[in-house]
Amino acid sequence: NYKRNRNASFKQDCCLGSFKSYPVFYNRIYIFIRVFLIMFGGRSREVIRTSRKGYLQIYFMVMTLALIIAYIKVNDLPLSEPVFVIAVIFIIMGIKFVEVHRILHHYDITPTALEKVEGFVVQRTKRMHYYSISNLHLTQSLFDKFLGIGTIEVSQFSETLRTEIKKINKPEEFIRKVSEMINRSGARGVGQD
């Protein structure tokens, strides 16, 4: 009976997320996880990254080069070793450039501001409070419309402060979300082009 009550108490504590009866070590893990979630994608922010569709030209060059090299190797055509090595390095660097750029540049929609974040170890954040945003302007080429991406220019009340949010997926939805946050903040005179 004692064992059953002890197990029930343990299950109850685990299910309820209570750390009262656990050692300090578990409390520290819990605090670390909470801090990590708040810093890197907790519930209070939505992270928007540049779409991979915006880098289609680079992907197309990399794929074309890879197909040419594969064709040459399959048909046993002459290809010097240095040219092969340079082509492989170009393919790897092209893919790495796209992914590293996407990781190092992102935009956060927070409850109080729109943030442009650059960097990983040393981050530079440009915070635009919703009450200071005066205009959101969407730019899409015909190709961008076909892909469902666009560039949004965020203007603040000072005409010199403009920020471009380049090649993001679903730009109309992004404008709608930011406009809702602007309206919640009580900002006046906000327009969309």
MDAnalysis code that builds the backbone (N, CA, C; Angstrom):
import MDAnalysis as mda
import numpy as np

u = mda.Universe.empty(579, n_residues=193, atom_resindex=np.repeat(np.arange(193), 3), trajectory=True)
u.add_TopologyAttr("name", ["N", "CA", "C"] * 193)
u.add_TopologyAttr("resid", np.arange(1, 194))
u.add_TopologyAttr("resname", ["ASN", "TYR", "LYS", "ARG", "ASN", "ARG", "ASN", "ALA", "SER", "PHE", "LYS", "GLN", "ASP", "CYS", "CYS", "LEU", "GLY", "SER", "PHE", "LYS", "SER", "TYR", "PRO", "VAL", "PHE", "TYR", "ASN", "ARG", "ILE", "TYR", "ILE", "PHE", "ILE", "ARG", "VAL", "PHE", "LEU", "ILE", "MET", "PHE", "GLY", "GLY", "ARG", "SER", "ARG", "GLU", "VAL", "ILE", "ARG", "THR", "SER", "ARG", "LYS", "GLY", "TYR", "LEU", "GLN", "ILE", "TYR", "PHE", "MET", "VAL", "MET", "THR", "LEU", "ALA", "LEU", "ILE", "ILE", "ALA", "TYR", "ILE", "LYS", "VAL", "ASN", "ASP", "LEU", "PRO", "LEU", "SER", "GLU", "PRO", "VAL", "PHE", "VAL", "ILE", "ALA", "VAL", "ILE", "PHE", "ILE", "ILE", "MET", "GLY", "ILE", "LYS", "PHE", "VAL", "GLU", "VAL", "HIS", "ARG", "ILE", "LEU", "HIS", "HIS", "TYR", "ASP", "ILE", "THR", "PRO", "THR", "ALA", "LEU", "GLU", "LYS", "VAL", "GLU", "GLY", "PHE", "VAL", "VAL", "GLN", "ARG", "THR", "LYS", "ARG", "MET", "HIS", "TYR", "TYR", "SER", "ILE", "SER", "ASN", "LEU", "HIS", "LEU", "THR", "GLN", "SER", "LEU", "PHE", "ASP", "LYS", "PHE", "LEU", "GLY", "ILE", "GLY", "THR", "ILE", "GLU", "VAL", "SER", "GLN", "PHE", "SER", "GLU", "THR", "LEU", "ARG", "THR", "GLU", "ILE", "LYS", "LYS", "ILE", "ASN", "LYS", "PRO", "GLU", "GLU", "PHE", "ILE", "ARG", "LYS", "VAL", "SER", "GLU", "MET", "ILE", "ASN", "ARG", "SER", "GLY", "ALA", "ARG", "GLY", "VAL", "GLY", "GLN", "ASP"])
u.atoms.positions = np.array([
    [0.831, -1.187, 0.000],
    [0.000, 0.000, 0.000],
    [0.880, 1.256, 0.000],
    [1.954, 1.249, 0.796],
    [2.862, 2.386, 0.851],
    [3.517, 2.613, -0.511],
    [3.929, 1.503, -1.156],
    [4.583, 1.594, -2.452],
    [3.630, 2.178, -3.492],
    [2.384, 1.758, -3.473],
    [1.390, 2.245, -4.416],
    [1.171, 3.748, -4.219],
    [1.058, 4.205, -2.981],
    [0.865, 5.631, -2.704],
    [2.082, 6.448, -3.123],
    [3.270, 5.879, -2.906],
    [4.489, 6.573, -3.306],
    [4.547, 6.719, -4.821],
    [4.210, 5.653, -5.563],
    [4.192, 5.717, -7.024],
    [3.115, 6.677, -7.516],
    [1.971, 6.690, -6.906],
    [0.899, 7.605, -7.294],
    [1.337, 9.044, -7.075],
    [2.010, 9.286, -5.939],
    [2.496, 10.636, -5.663],
    [3.532, 11.054, -6.698],
    [4.429, 10.118, -7.064],
    [5.450, 10.393, -8.070],
    [4.799, 10.722, -9.410],
    [3.806, 9.918, -9.817],
    [3.116, 10.165, -11.086],
    [2.389, 11.490, -11.053],
    [1.777, 11.812, -9.934],
    [1.052, 13.065, -9.823],
    [2.025, 14.243, -9.950],
    [3.165, 14.172, -9.287],
    [4.146, 15.238, -9.384],
    [4.655, 15.388, -10.811],
    [4.910, 14.274, -11.503],
    [5.405, 14.335, -12.879],
    [4.356, 14.937, -13.802],
    [3.124, 14.525, -13.660],
    [2.068, 15.005, -14.538],
    [1.787, 16.480, -14.317],
    [1.858, 16.933, -13.085],
    [1.541, 18.322, -12.791],
    [2.732, 19.241, -12.988],
    [3.905, 18.682, -13.239],
    [5.088, 19.497, -13.442],
    [5.623, 20.082, -12.154],
    [5.281, 19.493, -11.026],
    [5.738, 19.998, -9.738],
    [7.140, 19.481, -9.469],
    [7.999, 20.379, -9.007],
    [9.370, 19.990, -8.710],
    [9.666, 20.150, -7.226],
    [8.635, 20.176, -6.403],
    [8.835, 20.399, -4.975],
    [9.637, 19.286, -4.323],
    [9.356, 18.043, -4.694],
    [9.979, 16.935, -3.993],
    [11.255, 16.437, -4.670],
    [11.674, 17.077, -5.754],
    [12.858, 16.632, -6.461],
    [14.077, 17.410, -5.995],
    [15.250, 16.855, -6.215],
    [16.469, 17.553, -5.827],
    [16.643, 18.855, -6.615],
    [17.555, 19.688, -6.146],
    [17.825, 20.987, -6.758],
    [18.257, 20.823, -8.214],
    [18.921, 19.724, -8.543],
    [19.398, 19.473, -9.899],
    [18.255, 19.541, -10.914],
    [17.131, 18.924, -10.611],
    [15.993, 18.928, -11.525],
    [15.398, 20.330, -11.648],
    [15.401, 21.079, -10.559],
    [14.924, 22.462, -10.631],
    [15.791, 23.287, -11.570],
    [17.090, 23.073, -11.535],
    [18.000, 23.812, -12.416],
    [17.768, 23.431, -13.867],
    [17.541, 22.162, -14.138],
    [17.243, 21.736, -15.506],
    [15.954, 22.392, -15.986],
    [14.950, 22.401, -15.143],
    [13.673, 23.013, -15.485],
    [13.855, 24.503, -15.786],
    [14.614, 25.204, -14.966],
    [14.853, 26.627, -15.175],
    [15.636, 26.845, -16.462],
    [16.644, 26.003, -16.716],
    [17.422, 26.120, -17.941],
    [16.537, 25.956, -19.172],
    [15.668, 24.961, -19.157],
    [14.774, 24.725, -20.296],
    [13.845, 25.914, -20.498],
    [13.294, 26.451, -19.417],
    [12.399, 27.615, -19.529],
    [13.136, 28.818, -20.123],
    [14.363, 29.094, -19.635],
    [15.137, 30.215, -20.143],
    [15.481, 29.989, -21.614],
    [15.864, 28.771, -21.976],
    [16.187, 28.447, -23.359],
    [14.985, 28.688, -24.266],
    [13.811, 28.246, -23.851],
    [12.614, 28.437, -24.661],
    [12.258, 29.906, -24.810],
    [12.456, 30.678, -23.775],
    [12.166, 32.105, -23.863],
    [13.149, 32.788, -24.810],
    [14.438, 32.422, -24.718],
    [15.447, 33.070, -25.553],
    [15.365, 32.635, -27.003],
    [15.137, 31.357, -27.258],
    [15.186, 30.821, -28.605],
    [13.844, 30.247, -29.024],
    [12.890, 31.106, -29.228],
    [11.632, 30.651, -29.794],
    [10.586, 30.265, -28.799],
    [10.538, 30.955, -27.702],
    [9.470, 30.718, -26.745],
    [8.135, 31.143, -27.331],
    [7.099, 31.122, -26.519],
    [5.752, 31.413, -27.004],
    [5.544, 32.877, -27.348],
    [6.392, 33.773, -26.871],
    [6.119, 35.195, -27.002],
    [6.572, 35.798, -28.327],
    [7.161, 35.036, -29.214],
    [7.625, 35.597, -30.482],
    [7.425, 34.601, -31.616],
    [7.244, 35.159, -32.783],
    [7.158, 34.336, -33.987],
    [8.343, 34.700, -34.862],
    [9.125, 33.710, -35.262],
    [10.332, 33.943, -36.043],
    [10.013, 33.748, -37.524],
    [10.375, 34.749, -38.330],
    [10.176, 34.714, -39.780],
    [11.554, 34.738, -40.428],
    [11.790, 33.800, -41.326],
    [13.068, 33.743, -42.040],
    [12.843, 33.953, -43.532],
    [13.912, 34.370, -44.210],
    [13.859, 34.488, -45.658],
    [13.566, 33.111, -46.242],
    [12.699, 33.073, -47.239],
    [12.302, 31.811, -47.842],
    [13.432, 31.224, -48.689],
    [13.517, 29.916, -48.718],
    [14.480, 29.257, -49.609],
    [14.134, 29.553, -51.065],
    [12.880, 29.850, -51.325],
    [12.467, 30.182, -52.691],
    [13.165, 31.446, -53.184],
    [13.564, 32.311, -52.275],
    [14.268, 33.533, -52.640],
    [15.678, 33.277, -53.143],
    [16.177, 32.095, -52.913],
    [17.526, 31.721, -53.335],
    [17.504, 30.732, -54.497],
    [16.434, 30.689, -55.245],
    [16.322, 29.711, -56.331],
    [17.437, 29.842, -57.365],
    [17.915, 31.065, -57.617],
    [18.996, 31.243, -58.593],
    [20.245, 30.496, -58.142],
    [20.573, 30.590, -56.867],
    [21.767, 29.904, -56.357],
    [21.561, 28.393, -56.415],
    [20.375, 27.935, -55.979],
    [20.089, 26.506, -56.056],
    [20.140, 26.003, -57.502],
    [19.655, 26.803, -58.437],
    [19.672, 26.414, -59.855],
    [21.107, 26.296, -60.366],
    [21.977, 27.265, -59.999],
    [23.388, 27.186, -60.416],
    [24.060, 25.949, -59.830],
    [23.807, 25.687, -58.551],
    [24.419, 24.541, -57.882],
    [23.937, 23.239, -58.524],
    [22.639, 23.143, -58.776],
    [22.089, 21.925, -59.373],
    [22.607, 21.729, -60.796],
    [22.705, 22.801, -61.572],
    [23.225, 22.697, -62.935],
    [24.672, 22.217, -62.919],
    [25.467, 22.794, -62.051],
    [26.870, 22.385, -61.959],
    [26.985, 20.923, -61.520],
    [26.174, 20.518, -60.558],
    [26.209, 19.127, -60.100],
    [25.805, 18.168, -61.225],
    [24.792, 18.537, -61.991],
    [24.363, 17.683, -63.110],
    [25.429, 17.600, -64.192],
    [26.109, 18.706, -64.486],
    [27.178, 18.694, -65.487],
    [28.317, 17.788, -65.038],
    [28.704, 17.913, -63.778],
    [29.782, 17.058, -63.256],
    [29.358, 15.598, -63.275],
    [28.126, 15.310, -62.880],
    [27.639, 13.926, -62.909],
    [27.645, 13.382, -64.337],
    [27.215, 14.192, -65.287],
    [27.217, 13.767, -66.701],
    [28.629, 13.453, -67.176],
    [29.578, 14.316, -66.820],
    [30.976, 14.108, -67.227],
    [31.533, 12.841, -66.592],
    [31.246, 12.617, -65.314],
    [31.771, 11.434, -64.624],
    [31.128, 10.148, -65.135],
    [29.822, 10.165, -65.398],
    [29.125, 8.954, -65.867],
    [29.604, 8.555, -67.263],
    [29.862, 9.530, -68.121],
    [30.277, 9.242, -69.498],
    [31.790, 9.169, -69.649],
    [32.520, 9.169, -68.557],
    [33.993, 9.073, -68.561],
    [34.649, 10.101, -69.482],
    [34.129, 11.309, -69.478],
    [34.734, 12.400, -70.238],
    [35.877, 12.983, -69.413],
    [36.857, 13.580, -70.078],
    [38.008, 14.116, -69.318],
    [37.602, 15.320, -68.469],
    [38.049, 15.277, -67.225],
    [37.812, 16.380, -66.287],
    [39.012, 16.437, -65.353],
    [39.692, 17.569, -65.372],
    [40.891, 17.679, -64.537],
    [40.497, 17.698, -63.055],
    [41.390, 17.201, -62.250],
    [41.142, 17.102, -60.807],
    [40.918, 18.472, -60.155],
    [41.722, 19.498, -60.472],
    [41.485, 20.808, -59.846],
    [40.107, 21.400, -60.203],
    [39.665, 21.218, -61.428],
    [38.351, 21.730, -61.833],
    [37.255, 20.999, -61.061],
    [37.411, 19.701, -60.903],
    [36.440, 18.917, -60.150],
    [36.370, 19.377, -58.689],
    [37.537, 19.574, -58.075],
    [37.592, 20.008, -56.673],
    [36.967, 21.393, -56.515],
    [37.287, 22.308, -57.430],
    [36.723, 23.662, -57.368],
    [35.209, 23.613, -57.529],
    [34.706, 22.774, -58.432],
    [33.257, 22.659, -58.640],
    [32.567, 22.112, -57.386],
    [33.151, 21.096, -56.768],
    [32.563, 20.526, -55.551],
    [32.577, 21.562, -54.421],
    [33.676, 22.302, -54.297],
    [33.745, 23.355, -53.273],
    [32.676, 24.416, -53.539],
    [32.493, 24.791, -54.796],
    [31.464, 25.782, -55.143],
    [30.072, 25.277, -54.786],
    [29.799, 24.013, -55.053],
    [28.489, 23.432, -54.725],
    [28.259, 23.472, -53.215],
    [29.247, 23.028, -52.452],
    [29.109, 23.004, -50.989],
    [28.967, 24.414, -50.437],
    [29.794, 25.338, -50.919],
    [29.737, 26.714, -50.417],
    [28.429, 27.401, -50.813],
    [27.903, 27.102, -51.984],
    [26.633, 27.689, -52.397],
    [25.496, 27.286, -51.472],
    [25.432, 26.010, -51.155],
    [24.379, 25.521, -50.254],
    [24.600, 26.062, -48.839],
    [25.855, 26.057, -48.383],
    [26.147, 26.573, -47.037],
    [25.816, 28.055, -46.928],
    [26.126, 28.841, -47.974],
    [25.839, 30.275, -47.951],
    [24.359, 30.522, -47.709],
    [23.526, 29.812, -48.445],
    [22.083, 30.002, -48.317],
    [21.626, 29.669, -46.901],
    [22.027, 28.535, -46.395],
    [21.559, 28.114, -45.075],
    [22.121, 28.989, -43.953],
    [23.392, 29.361, -44.048],
    [23.985, 30.220, -43.021],
    [23.315, 31.592, -43.046],
    [23.059, 32.125, -44.229],
    [22.395, 33.426, -44.327],
    [20.994, 33.367, -43.723],
    [20.287, 32.287, -43.963],
    [18.940, 32.137, -43.394],
    [18.977, 32.037, -41.869],
    [20.001, 31.364, -41.332],
    [20.114, 31.218, -39.879],
    [20.506, 32.547, -39.233],
    [21.410, 33.290, -39.882],
    [21.938, 34.511, -39.280],
    [21.019, 35.725, -39.423],
    [20.032, 35.678, -40.308],
    [19.130, 36.808, -40.520],
    [17.697, 36.334, -40.360],
    [17.008, 36.876, -39.380],
    [15.594, 36.558, -39.222],
    [14.861, 37.731, -38.604],
    [13.552, 37.649, -38.627],
    [12.686, 38.716, -38.129],
    [11.765, 38.115, -37.091],
    [11.578, 38.825, -35.986],
    [10.736, 38.346, -34.896],
    [9.531, 39.262, -34.735],
    [8.353, 38.653, -34.650],
    [7.145, 39.390, -34.303],
    [6.919, 39.129, -32.823],
    [7.137, 40.154, -32.010],
    [6.945, 40.038, -30.566],
    [5.680, 40.804, -30.180],
    [5.223, 40.688, -28.951],
    [4.020, 41.427, -28.548],
    [4.178, 42.948, -28.589],
    [5.408, 43.462, -28.493],
    [5.598, 44.913, -28.437],
    [6.313, 45.507, -29.639],
    [7.037, 44.691, -30.414],
    [7.843, 45.253, -31.500],
    [8.108, 44.222, -32.587],
    [8.473, 44.735, -33.744],
    [8.972, 43.927, -34.848],
    [10.487, 44.048, -34.788],
    [11.193, 42.916, -34.767],
    [12.642, 42.939, -34.598],
    [13.334, 42.305, -35.789],
    [14.392, 42.967, -36.256],
    [15.264, 42.406, -37.282],
    [16.529, 41.957, -36.570],
    [16.824, 40.658, -36.605],
    [17.948, 40.090, -35.856],
    [18.979, 39.578, -36.848],
    [20.225, 40.007, -36.667],
    [21.331, 39.558, -37.512],
    [22.429, 39.013, -36.619],
    [22.999, 37.878, -37.010],
    [24.104, 37.309, -36.267],
    [23.675, 36.125, -35.433],
    [24.675, 35.400, -34.929],
    [24.403, 34.236, -34.084],
    [25.089, 34.379, -32.739],
    [26.407, 34.444, -32.745],
    [27.141, 34.595, -31.491],
    [26.999, 36.030, -31.000],
    [27.297, 36.978, -31.879],
    [27.094, 38.391, -31.586],
    [25.895, 38.829, -32.409],
    [24.783, 39.083, -31.741],
    [23.557, 39.438, -32.449],
    [23.344, 40.944, -32.435],
    [22.915, 41.450, -33.590],
    [22.534, 42.847, -33.711],
    [21.036, 42.870, -33.969],
    [20.300, 43.544, -33.101],
    [18.850, 43.571, -33.195],
    [18.384, 44.995, -33.447],
    [17.557, 45.141, -34.482],
    [16.916, 46.429, -34.744],
    [15.457, 46.272, -34.350],
    [15.049, 46.999, -33.336],
    [13.688, 46.880, -32.799],
    [12.855, 48.046, -33.297],
    [11.715, 47.719, -33.917],
    [10.773, 48.728, -34.385],
    [9.477, 48.542, -33.614],
    [9.237, 49.409, -32.653],
    [8.014, 49.310, -31.871],
    [6.823, 49.577, -32.780],
    [5.728, 48.885, -32.512],
    [4.561, 48.984, -33.387],
    [4.017, 50.404, -33.461],
    [4.110, 51.162, -32.368],
    [3.580, 52.523, -32.387],
    [4.409, 53.446, -33.268],
    [5.634, 53.020, -33.647],
    [6.469, 53.873, -34.495],
    [6.391, 53.495, -35.976],
    [5.677, 52.443, -36.318],
    [5.551, 52.007, -37.715],
    [4.434, 52.802, -38.376],
    [4.758, 53.435, -39.505],
    [3.765, 54.249, -40.199],
    [3.234, 53.586, -41.453],
    [4.007, 52.692, -42.072],
    [3.582, 52.144, -43.345],
    [4.225, 50.788, -43.594],
    [3.474, 49.901, -44.240],
    [3.978, 48.603, -44.693],
    [3.742, 48.536, -46.195],
    [4.810, 48.319, -46.949],
    [4.703, 48.310, -48.405],
    [5.218, 46.968, -48.935],
    [4.392, 46.281, -49.697],
    [4.736, 44.974, -50.268],
    [5.198, 45.139, -51.707],
    [6.342, 44.544, -52.037],
    [6.859, 44.541, -53.400],
    [6.990, 43.093, -53.858],
    [6.363, 42.785, -55.000],
    [6.440, 41.437, -55.567],
    [6.578, 41.538, -57.076],
    [7.541, 40.824, -57.624],
    [7.611, 40.689, -59.070],
    [6.625, 39.591, -59.480],
    [6.444, 39.423, -60.768],
    [5.552, 38.371, -61.254],
    [6.042, 36.996, -60.805],
    [7.365, 36.805, -60.845],
    [7.961, 35.541, -60.402],
    [7.748, 35.332, -58.907],
    [7.888, 36.414, -58.116],
    [7.656, 36.334, -56.673],
    [6.206, 35.961, -56.374],
    [5.266, 36.535, -57.108],
    [3.853, 36.190, -56.912],
    [3.611, 34.721, -57.206],
    [4.245, 34.235, -58.252],
    [4.109, 32.817, -58.623],
    [4.637, 31.917, -57.507],
    [5.747, 32.323, -56.871],
    [6.353, 31.528, -55.797],
    [5.693, 31.768, -54.440],
    [4.924, 32.830, -54.304],
    [4.278, 33.135, -53.030],
    [5.198, 33.804, -52.031],
    [6.177, 34.578, -52.543],
    [7.102, 35.297, -51.667],
    [7.026, 36.786, -51.987],
    [7.599, 37.602, -51.128],
    [7.611, 39.037, -51.367],
    [8.537, 39.746, -50.413],
    [8.832, 41.006, -50.748],
    [9.668, 41.859, -49.915],
    [8.785, 42.947, -49.327],
    [8.878, 43.138, -48.029],
    [8.065, 44.130, -47.338],
    [8.977, 45.231, -46.828],
    [8.597, 46.472, -47.135],
    [9.325, 47.622, -46.619],
    [8.536, 48.193, -45.450],
    [9.182, 48.257, -44.305],
    [8.558, 48.790, -43.100],
    [9.076, 50.203, -42.909],
    [8.157, 51.173, -42.939],
    [8.528, 52.577, -42.739],
    [8.099, 53.003, -41.349],
    [8.989, 53.726, -40.705],
    [8.636, 54.298, -39.420],
    [8.224, 55.749, -39.654],
    [7.683, 56.401, -38.639],
    [7.163, 57.758, -38.817],
    [8.230, 58.709, -39.329],
    [9.455, 58.474, -38.974],
    [10.537, 59.234, -39.571],
    [10.807, 58.614, -40.938],
    [10.699, 59.390, -41.997],
    [10.800, 58.846, -43.356],
    [12.172, 58.254, -43.662],
    [13.169, 58.600, -42.885],
    [14.508, 58.072, -43.151],
    [14.690, 56.661, -42.613],
    [13.821, 56.214, -41.718],
    [13.966, 54.890, -41.123],
    [13.102, 53.882, -41.879],
    [13.737, 53.124, -42.738],
    [13.041, 52.087, -43.509],
    [13.823, 50.783, -43.373],
    [13.086, 49.712, -43.255],
    [13.694, 48.392, -43.132],
    [13.042, 47.468, -44.141],
    [13.859, 46.742, -44.875],
    [13.335, 45.763, -45.831],
    [13.358, 44.377, -45.223],
    [12.256, 43.686, -45.359],
    [12.148, 42.291, -44.950],
    [12.045, 41.519, -46.255],
    [13.145, 40.893, -46.637],
    [13.293, 40.390, -48.003],
    [12.839, 38.942, -48.158],
    [12.132, 38.722, -49.252],
    [11.796, 37.384, -49.775],
    [11.242, 36.429, -48.722],
    [10.155, 36.815, -48.066],
    [9.547, 35.938, -47.075],
    [8.328, 35.241, -47.663],
    [8.015, 34.075, -47.131],
    [6.814, 33.348, -47.532],
    [5.576, 34.070, -47.017],
    [4.496, 33.966, -47.748],
    [3.192, 34.506, -47.351],
    [3.304, 35.947, -46.854],
    [3.734, 36.877, -47.700],
    [3.922, 38.255, -47.230],
    [2.614, 38.940, -46.828],
    [1.495, 38.584, -47.469],
    [0.215, 39.194, -47.094],
    [-0.165, 38.817, -45.665],
    [0.102, 37.560, -45.301],
    [-0.181, 37.108, -43.939],
    [0.709, 37.836, -42.935],
    [1.964, 38.067, -43.300],
    [2.883, 38.803, -42.439],
    [2.366, 40.224, -42.220],
    [1.933, 40.887, -43.292],
    [1.396, 42.247, -43.173],
    [0.162, 42.246, -42.283],
    [-0.689, 41.239, -42.446],
    [-1.897, 41.158, -41.630],
    [-1.542, 41.021, -40.151],
    [-0.580, 40.143, -39.837],
    [-0.181, 39.944, -38.438],
    [0.419, 41.206, -37.840],
    [1.303, 41.852, -38.583],
    [1.940, 43.065, -38.066],
    [0.896, 44.176, -37.930],
    [-0.034, 44.268, -38.870],
    [-1.095, 45.278, -38.773],
    [-1.966, 45.046, -37.542],
    [-2.256, 43.783, -37.243],
    [-3.018, 43.478, -36.025],
    [-2.249, 43.914, -34.783],
    [-0.955, 43.657, -34.765],
    [-0.148, 44.055, -33.610],
    [-0.078, 45.582, -33.497],
    [-0.028, 46.270, -34.643],
    [-0.021, 47.733, -34.631],
    [-1.336, 48.244, -34.062],
    [-2.440, 47.658, -34.506],
    [-3.754, 48.083, -34.007],
    [-3.908, 47.790, -32.515],
    [-3.361, 46.678, -32.057],
    [-3.418, 46.350, -30.629],
    [-2.618, 47.342, -29.794],
    [-1.516, 47.824, -30.377],
    [-0.673, 48.761, -29.627],
    [-1.290, 50.149, -29.554],
    [-2.349, 50.356, -30.343],
    [-3.039, 51.645, -30.287],
    [-2.407, 52.700, -31.175],
    [-1.595, 52.289, -32.140],
    [-0.948, 53.255, -33.024],
    [-1.984, 53.855, -33.973],
    [-1.785, 55.106, -34.332],
    [-2.688, 55.807, -35.234],
    [-1.961, 56.155, -36.532],
    [-2.722, 56.320, -37.572],
    [-2.157, 56.777, -38.838],
    [-1.383, 55.716, -39.575],
    [-1.652, 54.459, -39.327],
    [-0.930, 53.379, -39.966],
    [-1.595, 53.049, -41.285],
    [-0.814, 52.920, -42.321],
    [-1.391, 52.598, -43.626],
    [-0.637, 51.479, -44.290],
    [-1.269, 50.900, -45.285],
    [-0.645, 49.858, -46.079],
    [-0.740, 50.264, -47.528],
    [0.328, 50.081, -48.275],
    [0.301, 50.341, -49.716],
    [-0.021, 49.077, -50.450],
])
